Amino acid sequence: MSDFNFKKWNTLLGWASFAIALFTYTSTIGPSVSFWDCGEYLSTAIKLQVGHEPGAPLFQMLGAFFAVFANNTKNMAMMVNFMSALASAFTILFLFWTITRLSIHLLNKKNKTISSATQIAVLGSGLVGALAYTFSDSFWFSAVEAEVYALSSMLLALLFWLGLRWEADMDSPRGDKWLLLLCFVIGLSFGVHVMSLLVIPAIGFIYYFKHYKTITTKNFILANILAVLALAFVFKFLFPFTLKYFSALELFFVNKIGLPFNSGSIIAGIVLIFVFYYGLNYTRKNKLFHANIIILSVLFVMLGFSSWIMLPIRATANPVINMSNPSSARELLAYYNREQYGDASLFYDTYYSVAFDRDLDKEKPYIDGKPHYEKDTVHKKYIIVNNYKDDLQNYSSKHKGFIPRMTSTSAEAIKNYKSIAGINPKSKRRPSFGENLRFMVQFQFGYMYGRYFMWNFVGRQNDVQGKLDILNGNWLSGINAIDEPRLGPQINLPSDIKNNKGRNVYFFLPFILGIIGVLFHTKFDLKNFYVLLLFFAFTGLAIIFYTNPKPFEPRERDYAVVGSFYVFAIWIGFGVLAIYERFKNKINKTYLALGISLISLLAVPALMANQNWDDHDRSNRYSARATAQNYLDSCQENAILFTIGDNDTYPLWYIQEIEGYRTDIKLVNTSLFNTAWYIDQMKRKTYKADPIPSQLTHDKYKNGTREIIYGMERTDKRWAIKDFMNWIASDDDRTRVEVGNGHEEVYYPTNKIRIPVDKEAVLKNGIVALKDSAKIVPYIDIDINEGGITKNRVLMLDIIANNNWKRPIYFTGGSFDSEEYIWMKDYLQVDGLAFKLVPIKKEDTGYGPFDMGSINTDTMYRNVKKWSWGNMNNPNVYLDVETRRNSISYRGRLERLANTFIEEGNNKKAEEILDLSINEMPVDKFGYYSLLLGHLEDYYIIGTKEKARNLATVLIGKYQENLKYFAQFDKRDIPLVFDEIESNLRQYQNLVQATMSYDDEKYADKVKDNYIQIIDLFKDLIE
């Protein structure tokens, strides 16, 4: 080795890469809550509450620590977001050191000595690879929000780096200290996300190649099996069976011996401590070194996942968010196993075809479910509350198969399965094994993972979710000759496509550099290449296989497979080293090392940073928080607000829990309302919000009870809702019917329900304004589902039956399904973003589902004027897809309000509302142009012709851009964009008709002529 101080520069440049990453992520960090799970993670971290299964207690505790440093409650979210940024920067640090360590290892095998110039090339390799990952699309996305993937990525990177350190010191006297630290981090990973554990097989092969100099087919195959078994031991045995051990002793000592609750868990812990003490003492005294290190390794893993103790401790305190209430060892086991979501086998299970033919197995039509234990505080023991014997249907084997991929029975999923696998849309048969594998390879591995990989190292078409169409979510290189055959013309692009901030192109440069690195690695260090290949496969394709995603999930899932992109970033680093090694004998080595490193930095990380910065910059974006505030501000005091999905609920949880905003409102998530633990929480007072009004006690809805209430018509009479609920709540045998498995279940004899209206209470409690009192109906008749209703609908009806119009009831919307509104869609009033339940029937206007709900202009105007907009009109703020999609609700509500003002003759306020919509949601930033056609007509109707024309000009420009672009497509590709052509032409035609109806003839003719010119582009298609 030369006098060049490699160790010093390796340390300095490692921390330099860390600093660049930290600057990048803190500069682009989200200042508040984001959509999806972030609201839940923020709420459960900052207040140490219990989040969704399978839990992330270490993440929550660290989040609570970071939140301490916020100077006020509104900045707590940013501090937890900063935790992700810091963890991500440490990921980059470990990646840099991993690349340089592996590079030195490779060069030591290739060369006898390593020159200073070569060491410079190694450092350049580390910098290029680390910074390429820093600016990669998927990793950067998680680095700036409060999600588990950033911290999990750091643990994954740390684990692999520790594995390499262990390899270097494996034969030294104290080398196993790295193994013990590695085991401790493995245990910690259970407290964040199990993704980190997928590095275990790769670490297993680090050990194998270190100890087995001669590789044979037999020992290689055995090593692969043992590597996978090591992962299975930690993931599927050690942690789950530790929980089972605590659960079993808890049940034994409480139920059999009669000790107090949690005694068994304490005894289990003491026994475990004694066993480890005895085992370590015995192996040390008898010099059983290998046995000693194995016991120590298991001990350190268990010390790592001791963070899980936080969950039952906090669950016992009954926090506001207490998902599944894992307050005991037995409940903690059910929590980890995600028992409320049911079981699914990866290797043999039921296909979607069972939805068409639910034949049960003739020999064993029913199988046992899982017993659900609850604490019986009266008898001071755990009791099984569900009748789990023969509880589950066991379908005929004709619908089962090996490695089942197409398993979801939702109508939309079935439709997509058939389309992707090439199955006749009308077919009701079980998919063949070949069709099943085709779906896995073509869609899950090909379309899903293939796109995600290419997004990160080739380029991305836009930020819109792809659904096998050519306009959204595809990979894009920026090289037209490659892109056009797949995606259509790439010239004369419409501004919406060209200016989409998610449109990022790298011209294949990161990909090519990575492939060069792969080839170089296989040639000179095949063993370590195989280690990385395992790492890549388990953190990429194995995750896709394990999670078995169905087509077109609510959002893209690239964040889950970032571990494999981490590995490819290592190969990108090797690519720099490979180029240096190829030309080192032809050019001055030092200049070459510096030149290749600098050129690679500019060609890959700098290019990626330049392309990705604008769509990963969340600074000053408050749209998720604003939406949550606007929902709450739509509601009266002490209201009940029903929410549907994650995006409706989690930002609301955040703003109530952390910022303490409008805590008088009771939030009820209708998805979670199917679970007993959540119903229990809704029946408790939270902050200023009173419990839900309900007559059903816990024993009426406990797990396994009234999961489904069957409909069996016995009378055609319409029952009062109170009588209906009394029937549902009754324990009388006459309210039950025997079902197929021999169990008796509650049924209802009529699906016709009448809800009486107490007009005095309605007016007294401000549910209806006095001016609308004459519109109040004496009762509301609803027809619920004839076949049956689930527990959450029963509880919603329970609230209606026992509220008696005392508390206002609202819905966030987001669905057109009548069930979500308790079959009272005709009795809704738009009071802002939320829909209010009122005893006033809305007349059918014939405008379809978007016209849901009547309007009280005074109330809605007052609420709309209070809306927060979260910097949505700031041209420097990137608006993500969810924010843009939410504009549908905003524009729809504002259009309805403006229309109503026009009907009332209040054109001034109508204009004010229309201007609000255009100013706060600029046309260019939000899209969804069809929603603006109503604004256009409204501007004409109220006499503001200039504003109408200004809007028309913008819209015409959009339609013409789009249609001229589509006209460039080859005839054979027109079917791929036909729906878009048809939609744009239809909207354009509606705009022309509006100008002909409301504007002067000269202007209207000009608009019409331009439209005719555009139509001429598609005359062959129209003919």
N, C-alpha and C positions, 0 to 999 in steps of 0.2 A: 504494500500500500504506500502511497506517496505521502508527502507532508500536508496535503490538503485535509483540513479538519472536517471530515464528512459528518462526524457525530454532531458537531456544533451547528453546521448548516442544516442538517436533518432536523434538529430541534427547532432552529429559528424558522425555517420555511414551513415546518409543520404548524407552528403557531401562527405564522403569517397566513396560511390557508384558513386556519380557524378564524383569524381576525377578519379576513375578507368575507367569509361566510356569515359571521356574526353581524358585520356591518350590513350585508345584503339583506339578511332576514329581519333585522331590527328596523331597517329603512322601509321595508315593505310589510311590516307586521300589521295584523288587524287590530284596530284600537278598541274594539268591543266584540260583542257576540257575532258569530257567523251562523249561517243556516246549517241544517242537519244536526249532528250530535253535539256540536260545540256548546250549545246552550245547556244541555244536560251535564256535560263534563265540567263546565264552569260552575254550575250550581252545586254539583256534588263534590267538587274539589274545594272550592272556597269555604263551604260550610261543612265539609267532611260528612256528606250524606252518602247514601247507598245508590249507586248507579245501576244500569242494566247489566244483565248477565253477559259474559261470565265474570265480570268484575274487573276493576282496575284500581285497587286500594293504594298501591304505591304511587301511581300517577296522582291520585286524589290528595294524598298526604304531601307530596312535593308541591302540588298546585296550591294547597293551603299555605305552605311555607312562602312561596313566591308572592302570594296575595297580601301577605303581611306588609310587604314593602310599598304597597300602593298608598298614595296620599289621600285618596277618597274612594268611595265604593264604585264610582264609575270607572276608575282606572284599574280596578282589580282584574277585570277581564284582560286588559292589556298585559298585566304582569304574568298571568297564567299563559297567555299567548307567547310572552317572552320566554317562558320556560321551554316551550317547544323550539323557539329560535335558538336558544342556548344549547339545548340538547342536539339540535341539528348541526350546529357549528362544531360540537364535539365529535359528531359522526364524521365530519369532514377531516378533523384532526386525526382520528384513528384510521381513516381511509388513506390519508397521505402516508402515515407511518407503515401501514400495511403494504402499500405499493412499493415503497422503498425497501422494506425488509424482504419482500418476495423477489424484488429485482436483484438485490445483492445475493440472495440465495441462488437465483438463476445464474447470475454471472460467475459465482464461485464454482459452479459446476462446469461452466463453459470456458472460463479462463483461469489461469494460474494466479495472475495478479490483476488487480483492478486499478487502472490509472485514474489520476485526478479528473481527467476529462470525462472518463466513463462515469465517475461518481457524480459529476455535474449533470450528465445525461440522466442518471438515476433520479436525482433531485428534480430535474425537469419533468421526468415521467410522473413522479409523485404529484407535482403541482398541477400538471395538465389533467391527470385522472381525477384528482380530488376536486378541482374547480369545475370540471365537466359535470360531476355529480352535484356540486353546489348549485349550479344553474339549470339542472335538469327539471323538466316539467313537473313530474309527479312528486318528487321529493320536495321541491320548493313549495308546492301546494300545501303540504302538511306541515311545513316548517314555520308557518306564520299564523297558525290557529291552534286552539286548545283541543287537540285530538291526541290519541294515544300513539299514533304511528310515528311521530317524530321521536318521542322518548324510546319507543320500541326499536326504532332504527339505530339509535345510539347504543342501546344494549346489544343489539346484533353486531354492530361494528366493534364494540368493545370485546365481545365474546371471541370473535375471530382473531382480533389482535392478541388477546390473551392466549389463545391457542397457539399462535406463532411464537409468542414469548416462552410458552411452556415447551414447545419443540426445541427451542434454542438451549434451554437449561434443563431439559428432561433428564439428562444423565449426570447432572451435578448433584452434590449432596443435598442441597435445599431447593432443588428445581421444582419439586411438587408444590411449592407455595403458589405457583401460577395455576396449577390444577385446582387448588382449593379456592383461590379467588375466582377462577372460572366457574366453579360449581356454585359459589355464592351468587354470582351474577345470573346464572341460570335460574336459581331460586327467585331472585328479584324479578326476573322476566314474567313470572306468573302474576306479579302485581301490576303489570302494565298491559302486555299483550303477548300471547303465545307465539306470535310470528318469530320472535327472537330465538326460540328453541330450535328452529329449523336449520340452524348452523351446526347442530350437534353431529349429524352424519359427516360433515366436512371435517370437523375436529377429530372425529374418530379415525378418519383416514390420515390425518396428520400424524397421529400416534402409530398407525399401521405402517406407513412408509418410513417412519423413523426407526422402527424396530425390526422390520422385515426387509432386509436388503435384497433377498431373492424373492421375486414375485412369481407365483405359480397360479395357474388357473384355479386350482382348488382353494388356495388360501385367499386369493382375490375375491372369489365368489363368497367365501365365508366372511370375509371382512365386510363386504357390502351388506350381507344379512345382519351381521352384528352391529353395524353402524345404524341401520334402520331400527333394530331392536333397542339400541341405546336410546334413540329418540322416543320410541314407544314406551320404554321403561319409565322415562322421566315424565312424558306427557300423559300417557294412558295408565300408568301403574303407580309410580311413587306418590305423586300429588293426590290423585283421586283416592288411592287406597289409604293414604294418611287421613284424608277427610272421612273415609268410610270407617277407619279405625276409631277416630274420635266419636263419630256418630254411633257406632255400635256400643262403645263403652258408656256413652251418655244414656242411651236407651236402657242398657242393662242396669246401671247403678240407680237410675231414677225409677224405672218401671219395676224392676225385680227386687232391688234392695230397699227402695223407698227413700233414697237420699234426695236432697233438694235439687232443683233444676241447676244444670251446669256443673254439678259435682262430678259426673262421669267424665266430662271434658277436662276438668282439673286433674283428676286421677290419671286420665290417659296421658296428659302432659308430664306428670311426675314419673309415670312408668317409662315413658319415652326417654326422659332425661337419665333415668337409672340405667336403661338398656344401653344407651350410648356411652355412659360413663363406664359401665362394666366392660363393654366391648372394646373400648379404647384402652382401658387399663389392662385387660387380659392380653390383647394383641401386642401391646408395648412390652409387657413383662416377658412374654414368650417370643419376642422378636419376630412376630408375624407381620412383617413390614407391609406386604401387599394388602393383607386383610385390614391392617390399620389404616392405610390410605383410602381404601374403599369405604370404610366406616366414616372416616373424616369427610370424604367427598359427599356422602349421603347427608351427613350432618350439616355441612355447609349449604347444600341445596335447601334443606329444610329450614335452616336459619334464614335463607333468602326469602322463602315464601311465607315466612312468619308475618309478613305485612298483612296477610289475610285476617289476622286476629282483629284488625281494625273494623272489619265488616260486621261481625256479630256484636261488637261493642257498640258501634254506632246504631245498628239496627235496633238494639235493645232500648236505645234512647228515643225511639220513634220519631226520627226527623221527618220533615215534611215530605222529602223525596226519599223513599225507602223501598226500592224496587225488590219485590219478592220477599222482603222482610226476613233476611237470613239471620235471625237472632239466636239460633242455637246451632250446635254441630250438625244435627240432622237437616235442618233447613239450609245450612251453608252448603252441604253436599248437594242438595236439590238445586241450589242456586248455581253452583259450578257446573253441574250436569245439564243445566238449562232444561229442566224437566217440564216446565210449563210450555215449552215449544215442541215437545214430543220427540220421539226417536226417529232417526233416519239412518239406514245402513248404506255405506258406500259400495258394498260389494254384492248385495242381493236385496232387492226391494221391489216395491210396486210401481208400475208405470202409470202414466196419466190416463191410459185407456180404461182404468177402473171407474172413471167418472161416467162412462157410457154403460157399464155393465158391472154392477156392484155384487157379483156373485161371491158368496162366502165359501170358504173351504168346507167341504161336506163332512169331513171327519172332525175338524176342530174349527167351528165357525167363529168362536170367540177366544181371545187370549187375555191373560191377566194384564192389567195396567200396573202402575207403580203406586204403592201405598203412600198416602200423604199424611204426614204426622203434624199434629198441632198440640200446643201446650194446653192441657186441661188444668186450669188454675184451681179448680174446686177439689179435684182428686189428686192434684199435684203429680201428674204423670203425663207422658205423651200418649195420645190416642190417635188411631187411624180414623180419619173423618170421611174417607171416600170408600165406596163399595167397589174395590178395584178388581175383584174376582170376575173373570169373564167380561171385563169392561170394554175391551177393544175389539173391533171387528177384525177378523183374520181373513183377508181376501183370498180368493182362489188363486192357485199358482199360475193360472193361464195369463194373469196380468203381471206376473213377477219375472224378473230376469237378472242376469249378472251385470255388475257395474252399471246400475241404472242411472242414467243422466236425465232422462225426460220424465220427471216425477210430479211436477206441480199439476194440480187439477183445476187451476183457474182457467176460465174460458180463453182469456187473452194469451196465457202461456201455451195452452194446447194449440191454439191457432199458429203461434210462432214456431213451436216445435215442428209441426207438420210442414210449414213453409220451408224451414231451414233444412230439414231432413229429406225433403222431397216426397212427403207422404200426401196422398189424396186428401184434400180438406174435408171430405165427407166420410173418410175412413174412421171406423170405431175399433179397429183391431189394435192389438198390442204392437208397438214398434219392434222390428226385428233387431237382433243383436248388431247387425251391420249398420242399420239406420241409427241406432243408438250411438255407436262408435263414430259414425259420420258427424253426428251433432257435436260430439265431444271434440273431435279433431278439427272440424271445419269452423264451428262457432266458438266453442270455449277456448280451445288452444289457438285456433287460427285467427278468427275475427276479433275476439276479445283480447287475448294476451298478445297476439301479433300486432294489433294496432297500438296497444299500450307501449310495447317495446319500441315500435317505430316512432311514436310520438316523442319519445325521449331522446332518440339518437338520429332521427332523420328529419322529422318535422310534423306539424299538426295542422290540419285543415282549418279548424275553428274551435270554439269552446262549447259548441252545441253537441248534445249527446247523439251518437250515431246509432241508427237503427237499420243497418244494412242498406242505407241509401247512399247516393254518391255525393250529396250536398253537405253532409254533416258528419263530424266525428272521425274522419278518415285520416290516415297518415299522408303527409305531403312533403315532398323533398325540395320544391322550388325549381326543379329541373323539368321544364315543360314536356320534353320528349318522354319522360318517365311518368309524369303525372297525368297527362291528357288521356292516354288510353284507358285509364282507370276512372278518372274523375271528370272527364269532359274538358272543354276548352279552358285554358288558363290565361287567356288574354282578354282584354276589354271586360274585365270583371266588374260587376256592380259594386258600388261603394260599400254596401253592407258586407259583401264577401271580402273585398280587398282590405277594408278598414277594421274588420273584426280583430280585436286585440289578441284573440287566441290563435290567429293565423301566424304560425312560426315556422320558418324553414331554415334548415341547416345544410342543405345540399349534400346530404349523405356523409359529411365530413366526420362527425363523431362516430358514425357507424363504420366507416372505412377504417378509421384509426383503430377502432376496437377490433375489427376483423384481422387487421395486421397484427395486433397484439395477441389475438387468439392463435394465429398461425405460428407466430414467434414462440409463444409459450409451449405449444404442443411439440415444437421441434427441439427445444432445448431443455425443457423441464416438464416431461410428460406426467410425472407423479403429482406435482403441485397443480398442473392443469386439471387433472382429474379431481383434485380437492375442490378447486374453484367450480368445476363443472357440476359437482354434487351440490355445492352451495347455491349455484345458479338454478339448478333444477328444483331443489326443494323450496326455495323462496319464490319461485315463479310458477311453473306448471303444477307442482304439487299442491300449492295453495288453491289454484283454480280447480284441480281435481277434488280436493277436500271440501271446498265450499260449494261446489256444484251449482254455479250461478245459473239461473234461468234467463231466457232471453229478455233483454231490455229491462234490467232492474231500474228502480227509481232514479238511479244516477250511475255514472261510470264507476268501476271498481279498481282503477289503476293504482290507487294508493295502497292497496293490499299487497301488491307484488313488487314494491320498490326494492326489496332485498335483492332480487335478481338484477335490477338495474345497478345496484351497488357493485355487484360482481363485474358487470360489463364495464363499469368505470375503471376497475382495476386493469382490465384488458386494454382500455383506451390508454392508460398510462404505459403499459407494455408496448403499445404501438409506437410511442415516441422513442423508447429504448430500441425497438426493432429497427427503426429508420436510422438511428445513430449507428447501431452495430453494422448495418448494411453498407454504410458509406464511410466508416471511420478510417479506413486505410487509404481513402482517396482525397480527403480534405483534412486540413488542420483539425485535430480532434477537439481541442478546446473551443475553437470557433464553431465547429459543427455542433457540439453539444449545446452551446448557447443559442446558436441559430435555430436548430431544430426545435428546441424548447420554446423559444420566443414565437416562432412561426406557428407551432402547434397551439400555443396559448391564444394567439389571435384567431386561428382558424376554428378552434373548437370552443373553449370556455367563453372567450370574449364574444364570439358570434352568438352562442346560446344565451348569454346574459343580455345582449342587445335585443334579441328576438323575444325573450321571455319576460323581460322586466315589466312591461306595461300590463300584461294580463295576470301577473302575480303580485302586483302592488296593491295591497289592501288598505294602505294608509288613508285615513280620513273617510273610510267607508263605514257608514252606520245604518245601512238599509235594513238589516235584519232586526236591529234594535228598534228602529223607527216603526217597522211593521208591527212588532210586538206592542209598542206603545199605542199605536193607532187602533189595534184591536181592543185593548183595554179601555181606551178613551171613547170607544163606541158604546160602552156599557154604563148603565146606571150603577149607583152604589149598591153593594151587597148582592150583586148579580151572580148567576151561575152561567159560566161560559163553557159550552161543549166544544172540544177541539177534536180533530180527526187524526192527522198524521204527525210525523216528527217535526216537519217544518212549521206546522201550526203551533205545536206545543212547546218545543224546547226553547225558542227565544222568549216565549211567555214565562216559562219557568225561570229563566235567567233574570229577566227584568223585575220579576216579583221577588225572587229569592235574594239576589245580590244587590240590586238597586232599591229594593223596597217599594217599588212603584205599584200603586193600586192593589195593595194586598187585601182589600176588602172583597175582591172578586174570587169566587171559587172556581178554579179551573178543573174541568172533568175531561180527561182523555178517554174518548169512547172505545179506543182499541184496548187500553189497559182495564177498562171497566168490566172486562170479562173475568177478572181475577179477584179472588176473595181478599187478598192482602191490600189491593188498591181500593176496593170498596170500603174496607175498614178505615183506610186513611181518609177517604172522602167523608166519612161519617164523624170525623174529628174536626174541631175548629182549628184553622190555620191562620195565624196572625189575626187580621181583622175579619177574615171570612168565616161565616158560620158554617156548621156542617150541612150537608145536603139534607133536605127533608125526605125521610124514608121510614117506611114501616117494617121493612124486612130486617130481621135481626141476623147476626152472623151465622147462626145455625141454618138459616134459610138459604144462604148463598155460599156456604163454605165449599172448599174444593170438592168437586165431584157431585155437588148438589145443585139441581136446577141449571145445569150447564146449557141444556136445551129444553125449552118448554114446547111440547108437541101440540100442534093444532089438530083437533078432531071435531068436526062439526056435529053438534048434538042439538043445536037450536038455531033458529034464524033470527032470534031476538037480539037487539042491541043492548049491551050491558053498560051501566055506568062504570067509569074507570075504577072507582073505589071498590065496587063489587067484583070487578075483574081482578084487582090486586088482592082482595081478600081470598078469592078462590086460589090464586097463585100461591099465597102465603099459607094456605090451610094445610094441616097435616091429616086431614080427613082422607080415608082410603078412597072415597068417591071422586077425589080430585086426581086420582092416579090411574094410569093404564100400564099394562105389562107390555114391554118391548121385547124385541127378538132374543136378547140375551137372558131373559127371565127377570130382569130388574124392573122395578116399578118406577115410572117417571111421571112427573106432573104434566097435565095437559090442560088446554083451554077449550071449552065447548063452543065458543063463538069467537070469530075474529073481528066482530063489529063492536066498537067501543064508543061510548059517548062521554065527552069531557065537559062537565057543567062549567059555566062561566059566572063567577060572582062579580057582577058589574060594579058593585060598590067597592070591593077590594081592588079591582082593576084600576079604578079611578083614584082611589085613595093612595095606592102604591105607585102611581105615576106610570103604570105600564102602558096606558093609553092616555093621550092628551084629552083634556076636557072638550076641546073643539071637535074631537072625533067620537064623542061618546055615543052619538046616535048610530054609529056604524058597528058598535059592539054586538056580537051575536050572543044569543042565550046559551048556546052550547056548540061544541065542535065534535063532529062525527068523524071517526077515522076507521079505516079498515086495515088491520095489520096483516102480516103474511099468513096465508091459510095453512101452510105446512108446519110452521114452527118458528120460534124466535129464540135467539141466543141470550145468554145471561146479561150482556150489556144493554140489550134493548129492554129487558125486564126491569133493570134498574133505572133506565131512563123513564119508563112508564111509571115506576115507583115514585120518582121525583115529581112527575106531573100530578099524580094522584094525591100526593101529600103536600104539595106546595100551595094549592088553592089560590094561585095568583098573588101570593104574598111577595115573592122575590122575582125580579125580572130574569128571564131565561134567554140566552143568546147562543148562536152557533157561528163558528168561524167560516163555515162554507167550505169550498174546495171539493164538493161532491154534488152530483145531481141526484143521487140515490135518495129516494123518499125516506128510507129507514133512518138515515143519518139525521133527519129532522123530525123523528118520531111520527112519521106519516102525516105531518102538518105543514108541508111546503106551501100550501095555499094560505097559511096564516102567519107568514113572516113579514117583517118590516125591516127595511134597510136603514140602519141607524148610523152608518159609517162603513167600516170594513165588515163589521159583524152584522148578522141577521138576528133580529129580536122576535121572539114569539109573542104574537098579539092576537086577541080574539076578534080580529077583523079579517073577513075573507077578501082576498085580492081577486079581482076580476081577471079572467084570462084574456090577455091582450093579443095572443097569437104570435108573440115575438120569440117564443121558445124558452129554453132553460135559463138564458142569460137575463131574462126579465123577471127573475124570481124575487118576490117580496114587494110590498107596497112601500111608500115613502112618506114620512112626515117631514116636510121640508124644513120646518123650524129646527127640529132636533138634529136632522142630518147636516144641515148647514152649519149649525153650531159646532158639531163634532168635526166636520171636515176642516173648518177654519183652525182647529187645534192640531191638525195632523202634523206630525214630524216627518220630514222628508229625507233625513239622513244623508245630506249632500248628494242626492241623486241627480241634481241638475248641474253639478260641478263637472266641467269638461275634463278636469284632470283626475277624476276618480273613476277607476275601472268598475263597471257594473257587471257582476257575474250573471250567469244564466238565471239563477233563482230570483235575483232582484228584477231582472227584465221580465221574467215570467209573472211575477207578482203585479206587474203593471196591468195585466189583464183585469185583476180585481179592482185596482185603483181606477183605471180608465172607465171600466164598466160601471162602477158606483157613481163616478162623477158625471158620466153621460146620463145615467138615470136621473140624477139630481137636476141637471140642467134641463132635461126634457120636462120634468115635473114643474120646474120654475116657469118654463115656457107655457105649459098648460095653464098655469095660474096667472099668466100675464105679467110675470116679473122678469122681463127681458134683461134688466140690469144685472140682477143676481145670476141669471143664466150665463151671461157673458163673463162675469167674474169667475164662475166655476169652470167654464171652458178655458179661459186664460190660465187658470190655476193648473189645469191638466197639461196644457201645452208648455207652460213655463217650468213647472217642476219635473216634468217628464218629457224632455226634448225629443222630438220625433226621431232624430238621427240616432239617438242612444238606445231607444227601447224597442223599435220594430213593432210588430203586431199592427200593421197599418189598417187592417180591416176595422179595427176598433175606432179609428179616427174618422171613418166615413160619417158616422153619426155626428161627430163634432162639426164636420164640414157643413152638413145640412142645418145643424143648429145655428151656426154662425150666419148662414143665409137667412134663416127664418127670423132671427132677431134683428136683421138689417145691418149686420157688420160685414158688408160685402168684401172689404179690403182684407179682413182677417180670413175670410173664407177663401179668397183667391190665393193668399199667401200659403195657406195650408194646402190648397189644391195644387199649387206649383210644386211644393215639396213632394206630395204624394205622386203626382204625375211623373216627376223625375225618378222616383223609386220604381214605379211600374215600368217605365220605359227602359231604365237600366236593366232591370231583371229580364224583361221580355226580349230585348235586343241580345242579351247574353244567351238566353235559352235558344234563340233563333240560330246561334252558331253551332248547336249540337248536330251531329250527324243523324240522319233519319233513323238509323237503327238504335240510337241512344235516346231518341225522343220519348219513348215510353218510360224511361227512368226519371224524366222530369215533367211528365205530362200533367200530373196533379198540380205542380207549381205553375205551369203555364196556364192551366185552366183557372186556378185561383187568382192569379194576377190579372188575367183578362176579365174575369167576372168583377173583381174589385174596381178595375179601371172603368169598366162599363157602368158600374153603379155611380162612380164619380162623374162620368160624362152625363148621365141622366140627372144627377143633382144640379150640375151647372145649367143644363137645358131647362130644368124646372124653375130655378131660382135666379139665374144670372141673365144679363142681357144677351141678345141673340148673337152679336158679334163675338163676344168672348166665348160663348157656348159653342159656336161653330168652329172657332179656332181649336178648342179642346177636342171637339168631335173629329175634326180633320186629322189632328195628331194621332188620335186613337185609331182611325181608319188606316193610317200609314203603318201603325204597329201591327194591326190585324193582317195586313198584306204580307207581313213576314211569315205568317202561319197559314197562308191560303191553302197550301197543299194539305195541311193537317185538318183544317176546317172542312175542306171538301170531302 
